[in-house]
Amino acid sequence: MPAESAAPPAVTEDGHSGRTVRRLVAMLALLAVLPALYLPGLVHDFFDLKIYMRAMDWWAAGNPLYDYVQPDRVQGELYFTYPPFSALLLRPFALLPLGATVTIFTVLTGLAVVVTTRWLLAPVIARHGLPRVFTLTVAVLLVLAVESTRETITFGQINMLLVVLILADLLFAVSRASRWAGVGIGLATALKLFPGIFIVYLLVTRRWRAAAVASVTAAAATLLAAAVAPRDSWRFWTHELWATDRVGRTDYTGNQSLFGLLSRITAPEKPDQLLWLLLVAAIAGYGLWRAARAARAGDLLAGVTLTGLVGALVSPITWTHHIYWFIPAVVVLADAALSTDAATGAGARRRRTLVALAVGTSALVVYGVVTFNDWGIAPVRTDSAGEFLVRNTYVLLSLLLLVVLPVRPGSGKSPQRDSLPDQPLHR
């Protein structure tokens, strides 16, 4: 008599309810942790946004924009350092009450977090059949918990606006060969110079038209600002752009760039410029090469992420709120882990490695480097291995991810096996 086939266990109403309760508890637990993470940053009191608004009032009164200066106990003196095009967009906000401007910036940043997180996760959710609402909710809460997001909100920064422009352009317009491809990156570059690294990315991935559109858009926005404020524009591009001391101390721990790492080794002296330039050339060359290989393999998100990490490393000043790019890195790692067949020993080890990298990266960027540490106000040289690791966490993590971030061939089209960078084809 043939054996009776075992039927799969039926999903009971109690089982479904239990799963719902567990998900709700997880979301509430994350939500409960957020206030504790934001509490130390409340002392910032929208400090950067207040500088912007006071600088706009100063400018509106007929003073030179880049003469505005504000004392700071850590950095000494802080100035308005954004390009003139940013000033054009910020100036109308100075007409509003400060509380209204703070509310608008905070709400827009929150919306940007939700929108960009959905963009990053939608393909992963579809590929692996994950519960959509629960996954997105948990992910948004985790992104809000990350130090770069916390610092963006509590300082009143514009970083998430730039992220929206960059991701919308690269994940949608460029990938679909839209005639608008490059516009978002061009506008972001005119607002704040850091996104210019993505024009280089368009060039190394041979997106010639999009690179041209981005360059023309950035130039047009810059010329518009020059037409409105010619003297301030001339001063910015010929002098202020090159004066890194106006932005703050390069040795301060909040500067998580390669130059910041070197500055903390040599403080109070400046690091060797030639050494820095040689390291920048090597890191940019390797990182952009990996980004181009990722793009050609069909993994657009990995390519964009690698480029963002390169930009953070090679910029002379990279404050903690600038480094959004750990977030898509975690998405790439998690997706690669889910796509790995754990039925074999090698596959199981691979999945464990990817999960460890995703969890470890998440833990580091949630704890951060400045939120729970007081690094003082005087330049102090890094003089121990432990201090070197703690004060350069983001720099070292960025370097690690440049090497180990996996590439998932064809991830923009169908769920195929990703390839780790130890396979030369996808490095």
Buried (B, 14 or more C-beta within 10 A) or exposed (E): EEEEEEEEEEEEEEEEEEEEEEBEEBBEEBEEEBEEBBEBBEEBEBBBBBBBBBBBBBBEEEEEBBEBBBEBEEBEEBBBBBBBBBBBBBBEBBEEEBEEBBEEBBEBBBEBBBBBBBBBBBBBBEBEEEEEEBBBBBBBBBBBBBBBBBBBBBBBBBBBBBBBBBBBBBBBBBBEEBEBBBBBBBBBBBBBBBBBBBBBBBBBBEBEEBBBBBBEBBEBBBEBBBEBBEEBBEBBBEEBEEEBEBBBBBBBBBBBBBBBBBBBBBBEEBBEEEEBEEBBEEBBEBBBEBBBBBBBBBBBBBBBBBBBBBBBBBBBBBBBBBBBBBBBBBBBBBBBBBBBEBEEEEEEEBBEBBBEBBBBBBEBBBBBBBBEEEBEEEBBEBEEEEBBEBBBBBBBBBBBBBEBBBBBBEBBEEBBEBBBBEEEEBB
